[in-house]
Every structure is written in structure tokens, then in C-alpha cells.
Amino acid sequence: MGASHGHYKPYGPVPFPHVARSHRFISKFLGATMWFWIFYRVREDGGVILGLRHPWEHGSSHHAIEEGKEEHH
């Protein structure tokens, strides 16, 4: 029933492709920029994303503080 197709021969190590140094640097730079941007947006809007506060609730931004100072003068 089961025909043999030869002896089992394990494959060797996987050859990794050669990647230019400039491509590695650019990919790391863009990847780091992406993660820094994501962390920045979570710091600024994390409560809205997680549903802990509504987007129309203001008062914790820098603009609200500056506007409040101008109104008192």
C-alpha cells in the first residue's frame, strides 16, 4: 500500500538572504519611529482608545492650560 519514495534526508540550515547594511539601518530606523509614534499616541490618547474617557472631555491638554491663562489676564 504505502510506496516508499526513498530515504528520509533532513534539510540543511536555511540560508539567509544577504541584506545591504543601508536596508537594515533604514528598516530599524523606520521600525523604531513607528513604535515611538504608537507610544506617543497612547500616552496622549490612551484613555480614549481604552474607553476610559470620552474624546470630547478636554482639560488635560496643553492648549486648555494656555487658554485658561489668557482668560484670567
CHARMM-style PDB file with segment names, atoms N, HN, CA, C and O in Angstrom:
ATOM      1  N   MET     1       0.797  -1.183   0.000  1.00  0.00      PROA
ATOM      2  CA  MET     1       0.000   0.000   0.000  1.00  0.00      PROA
ATOM      3  C   MET     1       0.842   1.251   0.000  1.00  0.00      PROA
ATOM      4  O   MET     1       0.709   2.100  -0.881  1.00  0.00      PROA
ATOM      5  N   GLY     2       1.708   1.365   0.984  1.00  0.00      PROA
ATOM      6  HN  GLY     2       1.816   0.675   1.699  1.00  0.00      PROA
ATOM      7  CA  GLY     2       2.498   2.578   1.082  1.00  0.00      PROA
ATOM      8  C   GLY     2       3.792   2.418   0.313  1.00  0.00      PROA
ATOM      9  O   GLY     2       4.665   1.643   0.702  1.00  0.00      PROA
ATOM     10  N   ALA     3       3.909   3.132  -0.751  1.00  0.00      PROA
ATOM     11  HN  ALA     3       3.200   3.762  -1.067  1.00  0.00      PROA
ATOM     12  CA  ALA     3       5.137   3.064  -1.540  1.00  0.00      PROA
ATOM     13  C   ALA     3       6.177   3.993  -0.932  1.00  0.00      PROA
ATOM     14  O   ALA     3       5.862   5.098  -0.491  1.00  0.00      PROA
ATOM     15  N   SER     4       7.386   3.542  -0.916  1.00  0.00      PROA
ATOM     16  HN  SER     4       7.642   2.645  -1.275  1.00  0.00      PROA
ATOM     17  CA  SER     4       8.472   4.349  -0.377  1.00  0.00      PROA
ATOM     18  C   SER     4       9.042   5.224  -1.487  1.00  0.00      PROA
ATOM     19  O   SER     4       9.263   4.769  -2.609  1.00  0.00      PROA
ATOM     20  N   HSD     5       9.270   6.476  -1.151  1.00  0.00      PROA
ATOM     21  HN  HSD     5       9.090   6.846  -0.239  1.00  0.00      PROA
ATOM     22  CA  HSD     5       9.820   7.401  -2.144  1.00  0.00      PROA
ATOM     23  C   HSD     5      11.290   7.677  -1.891  1.00  0.00      PROA
ATOM     24  O   HSD     5      11.816   8.696  -2.338  1.00  0.00      PROA
ATOM     25  N   GLY     6      11.930   6.818  -1.207  1.00  0.00      PROA
ATOM     26  HN  GLY     6      11.502   5.990  -0.844  1.00  0.00      PROA
ATOM     27  CA  GLY     6      13.351   6.998  -0.935  1.00  0.00      PROA
ATOM     28  C   GLY     6      13.598   7.179   0.549  1.00  0.00      PROA
ATOM     29  O   GLY     6      12.678   7.136   1.365  1.00  0.00      PROA
ATOM     30  N   HSD     7      14.833   7.377   0.870  1.00  0.00      PROA
ATOM     31  HN  HSD     7      15.581   7.411   0.208  1.00  0.00      PROA
ATOM     32  CA  HSD     7      15.216   7.536   2.271  1.00  0.00      PROA
ATOM     33  C   HSD     7      14.976   8.972   2.724  1.00  0.00      PROA
ATOM     34  O   HSD     7      15.078   9.920   1.946  1.00  0.00      PROA
ATOM     35  N   TYR     8      14.654   9.099   4.011  1.00  0.00      PROA
ATOM     36  HN  TYR     8      14.571   8.329   4.643  1.00  0.00      PROA
ATOM     37  CA  TYR     8      14.432  10.425   4.585  1.00  0.00      PROA
ATOM     38  C   TYR     8      15.775  11.125   4.701  1.00  0.00      PROA
ATOM     39  O   TYR     8      16.738  10.569   5.228  1.00  0.00      PROA
ATOM     40  N   LYS     9      15.824  12.336   4.207  1.00  0.00      PROA
ATOM     41  HN  LYS     9      15.041  12.788   3.778  1.00  0.00      PROA
ATOM     42  CA  LYS     9      17.049  13.118   4.271  1.00  0.00      PROA
ATOM     43  C   LYS     9      16.684  14.495   4.824  1.00  0.00      PROA
ATOM     44  O   LYS     9      15.980  15.248   4.150  1.00  0.00      PROA
ATOM     45  N   PRO    10      17.138  14.847   6.028  1.00  0.00      PROA
ATOM     46  CA  PRO    10      16.776  16.145   6.598  1.00  0.00      PROA
ATOM     47  C   PRO    10      17.411  17.287   5.804  1.00  0.00      PROA
ATOM     48  O   PRO    10      18.497  17.167   5.238  1.00  0.00      PROA
ATOM     49  N   TYR    11      16.693  18.374   5.793  1.00  0.00      PROA
ATOM     50  HN  TYR    11      15.810  18.472   6.253  1.00  0.00      PROA
ATOM     51  CA  TYR    11      17.212  19.548   5.106  1.00  0.00      PROA
ATOM     52  C   TYR    11      18.321  20.178   5.931  1.00  0.00      PROA
ATOM     53  O   TYR    11      18.395  19.999   7.147  1.00  0.00      PROA
ATOM     54  N   GLY    12      19.164  20.904   5.259  1.00  0.00      PROA
ATOM     55  HN  GLY    12      19.104  21.049   4.272  1.00  0.00      PROA
ATOM     56  CA  GLY    12      20.241  21.610   5.938  1.00  0.00      PROA
ATOM     57  C   GLY    12      19.745  22.926   6.508  1.00  0.00      PROA
ATOM     58  O   GLY    12      18.548  23.211   6.472  1.00  0.00      PROA
ATOM     59  N   PRO    13      20.651  23.723   7.028  1.00  0.00      PROA
ATOM     60  CA  PRO    13      20.244  25.017   7.576  1.00  0.00      PROA
ATOM     61  C   PRO    13      19.701  25.935   6.484  1.00  0.00      PROA
ATOM     62  O   PRO    13      20.106  25.862   5.324  1.00  0.00      PROA
ATOM     63  N   VAL    14      18.783  26.789   6.885  1.00  0.00      PROA
ATOM     64  HN  VAL    14      18.454  26.848   7.827  1.00  0.00      PROA
ATOM     65  CA  VAL    14      18.156  27.704   5.937  1.00  0.00      PROA
ATOM     66  C   VAL    14      19.140  28.830   5.618  1.00  0.00      PROA
ATOM     67  O   VAL    14      19.611  29.513   6.527  1.00  0.00      PROA
ATOM     68  N   PRO    15      19.449  29.024   4.359  1.00  0.00      PROA
ATOM     69  CA  PRO    15      20.363  30.124   4.024  1.00  0.00      PROA
ATOM     70  C   PRO    15      19.624  31.462   4.086  1.00  0.00      PROA
ATOM     71  O   PRO    15      18.599  31.645   3.429  1.00  0.00      PROA
ATOM     72  N   PHE    16      20.150  32.385   4.874  1.00  0.00      PROA
ATOM     73  HN  PHE    16      20.982  32.237   5.408  1.00  0.00      PROA
ATOM     74  CA  PHE    16      19.539  33.698   4.993  1.00  0.00      PROA
ATOM     75  C   PHE    16      19.964  34.570   3.823  1.00  0.00      PROA
ATOM     76  O   PHE    16      21.114  34.504   3.388  1.00  0.00      PROA
ATOM     77  N   PRO    17      19.060  35.381   3.311  1.00  0.00      PROA
ATOM     78  CA  PRO    17      19.419  36.248   2.188  1.00  0.00      PROA
ATOM     79  C   PRO    17      20.356  37.362   2.648  1.00  0.00      PROA
ATOM     80  O   PRO    17      20.314  37.789   3.802  1.00  0.00      PROA
ATOM     81  N   HSD    18      21.188  37.819   1.743  1.00  0.00      PROA
ATOM     82  HN  HSD    18      21.222  37.473   0.805  1.00  0.00      PROA
ATOM     83  CA  HSD    18      22.084  38.940   2.036  1.00  0.00      PROA
ATOM     84  C   HSD    18      21.278  40.232   1.950  1.00  0.00      PROA
ATOM     85  O   HSD    18      20.617  40.504   0.947  1.00  0.00      PROA
ATOM     86  N   VAL    19      21.344  41.014   3.007  1.00  0.00      PROA
ATOM     87  HN  VAL    19      21.880  40.794   3.822  1.00  0.00      PROA
ATOM     88  CA  VAL    19      20.632  42.287   3.056  1.00  0.00      PROA
ATOM     89  C   VAL    19      21.671  43.384   3.224  1.00  0.00      PROA
ATOM     90  O   VAL    19      22.562  43.292   4.069  1.00  0.00      PROA
ATOM     91  N   ALA    20      21.543  44.412   2.416  1.00  0.00      PROA
ATOM     92  HN  ALA    20      20.819  44.486   1.730  1.00  0.00      PROA
ATOM     93  CA  ALA    20      22.506  45.507   2.472  1.00  0.00      PROA
ATOM     94  C   ALA    20      22.439  46.210   3.826  1.00  0.00      PROA
ATOM     95  O   ALA    20      21.382  46.268   4.455  1.00  0.00      PROA
ATOM     96  N   ARG    21      23.570  46.739   4.263  1.00  0.00      PROA
ATOM     97  HN  ARG    21      24.428  46.692   3.753  1.00  0.00      PROA
ATOM     98  CA  ARG    21      23.646  47.433   5.546  1.00  0.00      PROA
ATOM     99  C   ARG    21      22.706  48.635   5.584  1.00  0.00      PROA
ATOM    100  O   ARG    21      22.099  48.916   6.617  1.00  0.00      PROA
ATOM    101  N   SER    22      22.583  49.338   4.472  1.00  0.00      PROA
ATOM    102  HN  SER    22      23.076  49.110   3.632  1.00  0.00      PROA
ATOM    103  CA  SER    22      21.693  50.509   4.434  1.00  0.00      PROA
ATOM    104  C   SER    22      20.233  50.095   4.622  1.00  0.00      PROA
ATOM    105  O   SER    22      19.470  50.800   5.281  1.00  0.00      PROA
ATOM    106  N   HSD    23      19.846  48.964   4.052  1.00  0.00      PROA
ATOM    107  HN  HSD    23      20.466  48.391   3.516  1.00  0.00      PROA
ATOM    108  CA  HSD    23      18.466  48.494   4.213  1.00  0.00      PROA
ATOM    109  C   HSD    23      18.189  48.098   5.660  1.00  0.00      PROA
ATOM    110  O   HSD    23      17.102  48.357   6.175  1.00  0.00      PROA
ATOM    111  N   ARG    24      19.161  47.474   6.317  1.00  0.00      PROA
ATOM    112  HN  ARG    24      20.044  47.263   5.898  1.00  0.00      PROA
ATOM    113  CA  ARG    24      18.978  47.119   7.725  1.00  0.00      PROA
ATOM    114  C   ARG    24      18.846  48.364   8.584  1.00  0.00      PROA
ATOM    115  O   ARG    24      17.997  48.412   9.475  1.00  0.00      PROA
ATOM    116  N   PHE    25      19.677  49.380   8.331  1.00  0.00      PROA
ATOM    117  HN  PHE    25      20.367  49.341   7.607  1.00  0.00      PROA
ATOM    118  CA  PHE    25      19.614  50.621   9.101  1.00  0.00      PROA
ATOM    119  C   PHE    25      18.274  51.320   8.891  1.00  0.00      PROA
ATOM    120  O   PHE    25      17.642  51.756   9.853  1.00  0.00      PROA
ATOM    121  N   ILE    26      17.840  51.426   7.638  1.00  0.00      PROA
ATOM    122  HN  ILE    26      18.353  51.072   6.857  1.00  0.00      PROA
ATOM    123  CA  ILE    26      16.573  52.104   7.337  1.00  0.00      PROA
ATOM    124  C   ILE    26      15.405  51.355   7.972  1.00  0.00      PROA
ATOM    125  O   ILE    26      14.489  51.976   8.511  1.00  0.00      PROA
ATOM    126  N   SER    27      15.432  50.026   7.912  1.00  0.00      PROA
ATOM    127  HN  SER    27      16.175  49.521   7.474  1.00  0.00      PROA
ATOM    128  CA  SER    27      14.326  49.259   8.494  1.00  0.00      PROA
ATOM    129  C   SER    27      14.279  49.418  10.012  1.00  0.00      PROA
ATOM    130  O   SER    27      13.194  49.522  10.583  1.00  0.00      PROA
ATOM    131  N   LYS    28      15.430  49.437  10.671  1.00  0.00      PROA
ATOM    132  HN  LYS    28      16.312  49.353  10.207  1.00  0.00      PROA
ATOM    133  CA  LYS    28      15.443  49.647  12.123  1.00  0.00      PROA
ATOM    134  C   LYS    28      14.992  51.058  12.470  1.00  0.00      PROA
ATOM    135  O   LYS    28      14.263  51.250  13.444  1.00  0.00      PROA
ATOM    136  N   PHE    29      15.412  52.044  11.692  1.00  0.00      PROA
ATOM    137  HN  PHE    29      16.004  51.888  10.902  1.00  0.00      PROA
ATOM    138  CA  PHE    29      15.011  53.428  11.937  1.00  0.00      PROA
ATOM    139  C   PHE    29      13.502  53.598  11.781  1.00  0.00      PROA
ATOM    140  O   PHE    29      12.851  54.210  12.628  1.00  0.00      PROA
ATOM    141  N   LEU    30      12.949  53.055  10.699  1.00  0.00      PROA
ATOM    142  HN  LEU    30      13.477  52.558  10.011  1.00  0.00      PROA
ATOM    143  CA  LEU    30      11.507  53.183  10.477  1.00  0.00      PROA
ATOM    144  C   LEU    30      10.707  52.388  11.512  1.00  0.00      PROA
ATOM    145  O   LEU    30       9.647  52.835  11.950  1.00  0.00      PROA
ATOM    146  N   GLY    31      11.203  51.221  11.901  1.00  0.00      PROA
ATOM    147  HN  GLY    31      12.064  50.858  11.545  1.00  0.00      PROA
ATOM    148  CA  GLY    31      10.526  50.442  12.933  1.00  0.00      PROA
ATOM    149  C   GLY    31      10.524  51.157  14.273  1.00  0.00      PROA
ATOM    150  O   GLY    31       9.507  51.175  14.967  1.00  0.00      PROA
ATOM    151  N   ALA    32      11.661  51.749  14.642  1.00  0.00      PROA
ATOM    152  HN  ALA    32      12.487  51.734  14.078  1.00  0.00      PROA
ATOM    153  CA  ALA    32      11.727  52.500  15.900  1.00  0.00      PROA
ATOM    154  C   ALA    32      10.818  53.718  15.847  1.00  0.00      PROA
ATOM    155  O   ALA    32      10.143  54.035  16.827  1.00  0.00      PROA
ATOM    156  N   THR    33      10.799  54.408  14.702  1.00  0.00      PROA
ATOM    157  HN  THR    33      11.348  54.151  13.906  1.00  0.00      PROA
ATOM    158  CA  THR    33       9.924  55.569  14.552  1.00  0.00      PROA
ATOM    159  C   THR    33       8.466  55.165  14.705  1.00  0.00      PROA
ATOM    160  O   THR    33       7.692  55.875  15.348  1.00  0.00      PROA
ATOM    161  N   MET    34       8.085  54.042  14.127  1.00  0.00      PROA
ATOM    162  HN  MET    34       8.714  53.465  13.605  1.00  0.00      PROA
ATOM    163  CA  MET    34       6.714  53.565  14.247  1.00  0.00      PROA
ATOM    164  C   MET    34       6.349  53.313  15.712  1.00  0.00      PROA
ATOM    165  O   MET    34       5.293  53.747  16.171  1.00  0.00      PROA
ATOM    166  N   TRP    35       7.229  52.607  16.451  1.00  0.00      PROA
ATOM    167  HN  TRP    35       8.087  52.254  16.077  1.00  0.00      PROA
ATOM    168  CA  TRP    35       6.913  52.298  17.843  1.00  0.00      PROA
ATOM    169  C   TRP    35       6.897  53.549  18.711  1.00  0.00      PROA
ATOM    170  O   TRP    35       6.052  53.669  19.598  1.00  0.00      PROA
ATOM    171  N   PHE    36       7.824  54.494  18.472  1.00  0.00      PROA
ATOM    172  HN  PHE    36       8.511  54.396  17.751  1.00  0.00      PROA
ATOM    173  CA  PHE    36       7.798  55.740  19.242  1.00  0.00      PROA
ATOM    174  C   PHE    36       6.517  56.504  18.975  1.00  0.00      PROA
ATOM    175  O   PHE    36       5.955  57.098  19.895  1.00  0.00      PROA
ATOM    176  N   TRP    37       6.040  56.504  17.740  1.00  0.00      PROA
ATOM    177  HN  TRP    37       6.496  56.021  16.992  1.00  0.00      PROA
ATOM    178  CA  TRP    37       4.793  57.189  17.404  1.00  0.00      PROA
ATOM    179  C   TRP    37       3.599  56.510  18.085  1.00  0.00      PROA
ATOM    180  O   TRP    37       2.710  57.185  18.604  1.00  0.00      PROA
ATOM    181  N   ILE    38       3.586  55.190  18.079  1.00  0.00      PROA
ATOM    182  HN  ILE    38       4.308  54.642  17.656  1.00  0.00      PROA
ATOM    183  CA  ILE    38       2.494  54.463  18.736  1.00  0.00      PROA
ATOM    184  C   ILE    38       2.487  54.767  20.234  1.00  0.00      PROA
ATOM    185  O   ILE    38       1.430  55.029  20.808  1.00  0.00      PROA
ATOM    186  N   PHE    39       3.664  54.732  20.870  1.00  0.00      PROA
ATOM    187  HN  PHE    39       4.522  54.519  20.403  1.00  0.00      PROA
ATOM    188  CA  PHE    39       3.726  55.024  22.308  1.00  0.00      PROA
ATOM    189  C   PHE    39       3.335  56.460  22.603  1.00  0.00      PROA
ATOM    190  O   PHE    39       2.699  56.722  23.623  1.00  0.00      PROA
ATOM    191  N   TYR    40       3.696  57.389  21.744  1.00  0.00      PROA
ATOM    192  HN  TYR    40       4.213  57.176  20.915  1.00  0.00      PROA
ATOM    193  CA  TYR    40       3.317  58.788  21.926  1.00  0.00      PROA
ATOM    194  C   TYR    40       1.800  58.947  21.843  1.00  0.00      PROA
ATOM    195  O   TYR    40       1.199  59.632  22.670  1.00  0.00      PROA
ATOM    196  N   ARG    41       1.181  58.311  20.842  1.00  0.00      PROA
ATOM    197  HN  ARG    41       1.669  57.755  20.170  1.00  0.00      PROA
ATOM    198  CA  ARG    41      -0.270  58.433  20.695  1.00  0.00      PROA
ATOM    199  C   ARG    41      -0.998  57.766  21.862  1.00  0.00      PROA
ATOM    200  O   ARG    41      -2.033  58.266  22.304  1.00  0.00      PROA
ATOM    201  N   VAL    42      -0.480  56.655  22.363  1.00  0.00      PROA
ATOM    202  HN  VAL    42       0.360  56.249  22.004  1.00  0.00      PROA
ATOM    203  CA  VAL    42      -1.102  56.009  23.521  1.00  0.00      PROA
ATOM    204  C   VAL    42      -0.976  56.907  24.743  1.00  0.00      PROA
ATOM    205  O   VAL    42      -1.904  56.988  25.546  1.00  0.00      PROA
ATOM    206  N   ARG    43       0.155  57.580  24.894  1.00  0.00      PROA
ATOM    207  HN  ARG    43       0.910  57.514  24.241  1.00  0.00      PROA
ATOM    208  CA  ARG    43       0.321  58.494  26.024  1.00  0.00      PROA
ATOM    209  C   ARG    43      -0.658  59.660  25.936  1.00  0.00      PROA
ATOM    210  O   ARG    43      -1.214  60.087  26.947  1.00  0.00      PROA
ATOM    211  N   GLU    44      -0.866  60.170  24.729  1.00  0.00      PROA
ATOM    212  HN  GLU    44      -0.414  59.823  23.907  1.00  0.00      PROA
ATOM    213  CA  GLU    44      -1.754  61.314  24.553  1.00  0.00      PROA
ATOM    214  C   GLU    44      -3.233  60.913  24.546  1.00  0.00      PROA
ATOM    215  O   GLU    44      -4.060  61.601  25.145  1.00  0.00      PROA
ATOM    216  N   ASP    45      -3.573  59.812  23.879  1.00  0.00      PROA
ATOM    217  HN  ASP    45      -2.901  59.253  23.393  1.00  0.00      PROA
ATOM    218  CA  ASP    45      -4.972  59.431  23.681  1.00  0.00      PROA
ATOM    219  C   ASP    45      -5.300  58.045  24.216  1.00  0.00      PROA
ATOM    220  O   ASP    45      -6.297  57.452  23.803  1.00  0.00      PROA
ATOM    221  N   GLY    46      -4.493  57.517  25.118  1.00  0.00      PROA
ATOM    222  HN  GLY    46      -3.683  57.998  25.453  1.00  0.00      PROA
ATOM    223  CA  GLY    46      -4.709  56.158  25.608  1.00  0.00      PROA
ATOM    224  C   GLY    46      -6.040  55.963  26.292  1.00  0.00      PROA
ATOM    225  O   GLY    46      -6.676  54.922  26.127  1.00  0.00      PROA
ATOM    226  N   GLY    47      -6.478  56.964  27.068  1.00  0.00      PROA
ATOM    227  HN  GLY    47      -5.961  57.809  27.201  1.00  0.00      PROA
ATOM    228  CA  GLY    47      -7.765  56.844  27.754  1.00  0.00      PROA
ATOM    229  C   GLY    47      -8.931  56.753  26.796  1.00  0.00      PROA
ATOM    230  O   GLY    47      -9.895  56.030  27.049  1.00  0.00      PROA
ATOM    231  N   VAL    48      -8.848  57.479  25.701  1.00  0.00      PROA
ATOM    232  HN  VAL    48      -8.065  58.066  25.496  1.00  0.00      PROA
ATOM    233  CA  VAL    48      -9.920  57.438  24.698  1.00  0.00      PROA
ATOM    234  C   VAL    48      -9.909  56.093  23.984  1.00  0.00      PROA
ATOM    235  O   VAL    48     -10.963  55.507  23.737  1.00  0.00      PROA
ATOM    236  N   ILE    49      -8.719  55.606  23.654  1.00  0.00      PROA
ATOM    237  HN  ILE    49      -7.862  56.082  23.854  1.00  0.00      PROA
ATOM    238  CA  ILE    49      -8.611  54.329  22.941  1.00  0.00      PROA
ATOM    239  C   ILE    49      -9.142  53.186  23.805  1.00  0.00      PROA
ATOM    240  O   ILE    49      -9.817  52.286  23.304  1.00  0.00      PROA
ATOM    241  N   LEU    50      -8.836  53.222  25.101  1.00  0.00      PROA
ATOM    242  HN  LEU    50      -8.288  53.953  25.508  1.00  0.00      PROA
ATOM    243  CA  LEU    50      -9.284  52.159  26.005  1.00  0.00      PROA
ATOM    244  C   LEU    50     -10.700  52.366  26.520  1.00  0.00      PROA
ATOM    245  O   LEU    50     -11.227  51.509  27.230  1.00  0.00      PROA
ATOM    246  N   GLY    51     -11.321  53.479  26.179  1.00  0.00      PROA
ATOM    247  HN  GLY    51     -10.893  54.175  25.602  1.00  0.00      PROA
ATOM    248  CA  GLY    51     -12.684  53.750  26.606  1.00  0.00      PROA
ATOM    249  C   GLY    51     -12.787  54.276  28.026  1.00  0.00      PROA
ATOM    250  O   GLY    51     -13.863  54.224  28.621  1.00  0.00      PROA
ATOM    251  N   LEU    52     -11.690  54.782  28.584  1.00  0.00      PROA
ATOM    252  HN  LEU    52     -10.816  54.823  28.100  1.00  0.00      PROA
ATOM    253  CA  LEU    52     -11.703  55.299  29.953  1.00  0.00      PROA
ATOM    254  C   LEU    52     -12.211  56.727  30.034  1.00  0.00      PROA
ATOM    255  O   LEU    52     -12.650  57.169  31.095  1.00  0.00      PROA
ATOM    256  N   ARG    53     -12.158  57.450  28.930  1.00  0.00      PROA
ATOM    257  HN  ARG    53     -11.801  57.091  28.068  1.00  0.00      PROA
ATOM    258  CA  ARG    53     -12.714  58.804  28.894  1.00  0.00      PROA
ATOM    259  C   ARG    53     -13.223  59.076  27.489  1.00  0.00      PROA
ATOM    260  O   ARG    53     -12.859  58.382  26.539  1.00  0.00      PROA
ATOM    261  N   HSD    54     -14.064  60.088  27.368  1.00  0.00      PROA
ATOM    262  HN  HSD    54     -14.359  60.651  28.139  1.00  0.00      PROA
ATOM    263  CA  HSD    54     -14.643  60.437  26.085  1.00  0.00      PROA
ATOM    264  C   HSD    54     -13.750  61.436  25.358  1.00  0.00      PROA
ATOM    265  O   HSD    54     -13.079  62.239  26.007  1.00  0.00      PROA
ATOM    266  N   PRO    55     -13.725  61.407  24.029  1.00  0.00      PROA
ATOM    267  CA  PRO    55     -12.851  62.321  23.293  1.00  0.00      PROA
ATOM    268  C   PRO    55     -13.258  63.779  23.433  1.00  0.00      PROA
ATOM    269  O   PRO    55     -12.435  64.662  23.190  1.00  0.00      PROA
ATOM    270  N   TRP    56     -14.497  64.063  23.815  1.00  0.00      PROA
ATOM    271  HN  TRP    56     -15.165  63.346  24.013  1.00  0.00      PROA
ATOM    272  CA  TRP    56     -14.928  65.450  23.939  1.00  0.00      PROA
ATOM    273  C   TRP    56     -14.644  66.010  25.333  1.00  0.00      PROA
ATOM    274  O   TRP    56     -14.917  67.183  25.589  1.00  0.00      PROA
ATOM    275  N   GLU    57     -14.108  65.202  26.226  1.00  0.00      PROA
ATOM    276  HN  GLU    57     -13.886  64.249  26.019  1.00  0.00      PROA
ATOM    277  CA  GLU    57     -13.724  65.689  27.550  1.00  0.00      PROA
ATOM    278  C   GLU    57     -12.330  66.296  27.454  1.00  0.00      PROA
ATOM    279  O   GLU    57     -11.340  65.574  27.329  1.00  0.00      PROA
ATOM    280  N   HSD    58     -12.256  67.606  27.512  1.00  0.00      PROA
ATOM    281  HN  HSD    58     -13.060  68.191  27.614  1.00  0.00      PROA
ATOM    282  CA  HSD    58     -10.972  68.291  27.407  1.00  0.00      PROA
ATOM    283  C   HSD    58     -10.557  68.791  28.777  1.00  0.00      PROA
ATOM    284  O   HSD    58     -11.268  68.612  29.766  1.00  0.00      PROA
ATOM    285  N   GLY    59      -9.414  69.410  28.814  1.00  0.00      PROA
ATOM    286  HN  GLY    59      -8.837  69.555  28.011  1.00  0.00      PROA
ATOM    287  CA  GLY    59      -8.956  69.990  30.060  1.00  0.00      PROA
ATOM    288  C   GLY    59      -7.593  69.490  30.479  1.00  0.00      PROA
ATOM    289  O   GLY    59      -6.942  70.126  31.308  1.00  0.00      PROA
ATOM    290  N   SER    60      -7.142  68.387  29.942  1.00  0.00      PROA
ATOM    291  HN  SER    60      -7.671  67.871  29.268  1.00  0.00      PROA
ATOM    292  CA  SER    60      -5.831  67.883  30.325  1.00  0.00      PROA
ATOM    293  C   SER    60      -4.769  68.199  29.277  1.00  0.00      PROA
ATOM    294  O   SER    60      -3.610  67.818  29.442  1.00  0.00      PROA
ATOM    295  N   SER    61      -5.141  68.880  28.218  1.00  0.00      PROA
ATOM    296  HN  SER    61      -6.082  69.190  28.085  1.00  0.00      PROA
ATOM    297  CA  SER    61      -4.162  69.183  27.176  1.00  0.00      PROA
ATOM    298  C   SER    61      -3.456  70.490  27.488  1.00  0.00      PROA
ATOM    299  O   SER    61      -3.894  71.251  28.351  1.00  0.00      PROA
ATOM    300  N   HSD    62      -2.379  70.744  26.794  1.00  0.00      PROA
ATOM    301  HN  HSD    62      -2.024  70.126  26.093  1.00  0.00      PROA
ATOM    302  CA  HSD    62      -1.603  71.963  26.988  1.00  0.00      PROA
ATOM    303  C   HSD    62      -2.375  73.184  26.500  1.00  0.00      PROA
ATOM    304  O   HSD    62      -2.216  74.276  27.046  1.00  0.00      PROA
ATOM    305  N   HSD    63      -3.197  73.010  25.493  1.00  0.00      PROA
ATOM    306  HN  HSD    63      -3.325  72.122  25.050  1.00  0.00      PROA
ATOM    307  CA  HSD    63      -3.945  74.135  24.946  1.00  0.00      PROA
ATOM    308  C   HSD    63      -4.965  74.663  25.951  1.00  0.00      PROA
ATOM    309  O   HSD    63      -5.192  75.870  26.034  1.00  0.00      PROA
ATOM    310  N   ALA    64      -5.570  73.773  26.705  1.00  0.00      PROA
ATOM    311  HN  ALA    64      -5.386  72.792  26.638  1.00  0.00      PROA
ATOM    312  CA  ALA    64      -6.563  74.212  27.687  1.00  0.00      PROA
ATOM    313  C   ALA    64      -5.898  75.024  28.801  1.00  0.00      PROA
ATOM    314  O   ALA    64      -6.489  75.974  29.314  1.00  0.00      PROA
ATOM    315  N   ILE    65      -4.690  74.658  29.170  1.00  0.00      PROA
ATOM    316  HN  ILE    65      -4.210  73.886  28.753  1.00  0.00      PROA
ATOM    317  CA  ILE    65      -3.974  75.392  30.208  1.00  0.00      PROA
ATOM    318  C   ILE    65      -3.613  76.782  29.707  1.00  0.00      PROA
ATOM    319  O   ILE    65      -3.774  77.770  30.424  1.00  0.00      PROA
ATOM    320  N   GLU    66      -3.119  76.856  28.461  1.00  0.00      PROA
ATOM    321  HN  GLU    66      -2.988  76.054  27.879  1.00  0.00      PROA
ATOM    322  CA  GLU    66      -2.753  78.151  27.888  1.00  0.00      PROA
ATOM    323  C   GLU    66      -3.979  79.038  27.706  1.00  0.00      PROA
ATOM    324  O   GLU    66      -3.913  80.241  27.961  1.00  0.00      PROA
ATOM    325  N   GLU    67      -5.092  78.464  27.270  1.00  0.00      PROA
ATOM    326  HN  GLU    67      -5.146  77.487  27.062  1.00  0.00      PROA
ATOM    327  CA  GLU    67      -6.312  79.243  27.083  1.00  0.00      PROA
ATOM    328  C   GLU    67      -6.834  79.746  28.423  1.00  0.00      PROA
ATOM    329  O   GLU    67      -7.354  80.858  28.508  1.00  0.00      PROA
ATOM    330  N   GLY    68      -6.700  78.940  29.464  1.00  0.00      PROA
ATOM    331  HN  GLY    68      -6.277  78.036  29.395  1.00  0.00      PROA
ATOM    332  CA  GLY    68      -7.147  79.357  30.786  1.00  0.00      PROA
ATOM    333  C   GLY    68      -6.334  80.522  31.319  1.00  0.00      PROA
ATOM    334  O   GLY    68      -6.881  81.401  31.984  1.00  0.00      PROA
ATOM    335  N   LYS    69      -5.045  80.544  31.042  1.00  0.00      PROA
ATOM    336  HN  LYS    69      -4.601  79.829  30.502  1.00  0.00      PROA
ATOM    337  CA  LYS    69      -4.198  81.647  31.487  1.00  0.00      PROA
ATOM    338  C   LYS    69      -4.563  82.940  30.779  1.00  0.00      PROA
ATOM    339  O   LYS    69      -4.564  84.012  31.385  1.00  0.00      PROA
ATOM    340  N   GLU    70      -4.872  82.835  29.497  1.00  0.00      PROA
ATOM    341  HN  GLU    70      -4.872  81.965  29.004  1.00  0.00      PROA
ATOM    342  CA  GLU    70      -5.214  84.032  28.730  1.00  0.00      PROA
ATOM    343  C   GLU    70      -6.537  84.623  29.197  1.00  0.00      PROA
ATOM    344  O   GLU    70      -6.710  85.841  29.159  1.00  0.00      PROA
ATOM    345  N   GLU    71      -7.469  83.794  29.635  1.00  0.00      PROA
ATOM    346  HN  GLU    71      -7.329  82.804  29.666  1.00  0.00      PROA
ATOM    347  CA  GLU    71      -8.769  84.293  30.079  1.00  0.00      PROA
ATOM    348  C   GLU    71      -8.667  85.036  31.408  1.00  0.00      PROA
ATOM    349  O   GLU    71      -9.437  85.963  31.660  1.00  0.00      PROA
ATOM    350  N   HSD    72      -7.726  84.638  32.258  1.00  0.00      PROA
ATOM    351  HN  HSD    72      -7.100  83.885  32.054  1.00  0.00      PROA
ATOM    352  CA  HSD    72      -7.602  85.279  33.561  1.00  0.00      PROA
ATOM    353  C   HSD    72      -6.893  86.623  33.487  1.00  0.00      PROA
ATOM    354  O   HSD    72      -7.032  87.433  34.404  1.00  0.00      PROA
ATOM    355  N   HSD    73      -6.145  86.882  32.433  1.00  0.00      PROA
ATOM    356  HN  HSD    73      -6.032  86.224  31.688  1.00  0.00      PROA
ATOM    357  CA  HSD    73      -5.408  88.157  32.330  1.00  0.00      PROA
ATOM    358  C   HSD    73      -6.256  89.229  31.751  1.00  0.00      PROA
ATOM    359  OT1 HSD    73      -5.797  90.361  31.594  1.00  0.00      PROA
TER     360      HSD     73
END
